[in-house]
Amino acid sequence: MTDVAKGVCDTDAVNVSQLNDSVKSILNSSSTYMNNSAAGILESTSTYTDNSAASTLKSANGFVE
């Protein structure tokens, strides 16, 4: 079969182009979500590490006096 139109009703068949477009959209959305999540996690861990290092240094300086 060739030149099959895109399905519009829930019971219609889907053509390969329509299926590929849906898969690409899902992959792009999940990639964006993961990238944003990873960036947020990295920011949180960096802030935690910076704060912990500053606190440790402050404590260590207190013992030097």
C-alpha positions, 0 to 999 in steps of 0.5 A: 500500500502506498500514499496512505493518509494519516489516521485521524480517528482512534480506530484508523490505521497509522502510516509510517510517517505519522508513527515516526513523527510521534516517536521523534516528538516523544524522544525530543520531549524526554531528552529535554526533560532529562537535560533540564533535570540533570542541570537542576541536579548539577546546580543543587549538588554544586551549591551543596558542595560549595556550602559544605566546603565553606563551612569546613574551611570556616571551622578549620580556620577557627582551630588555627587561631 
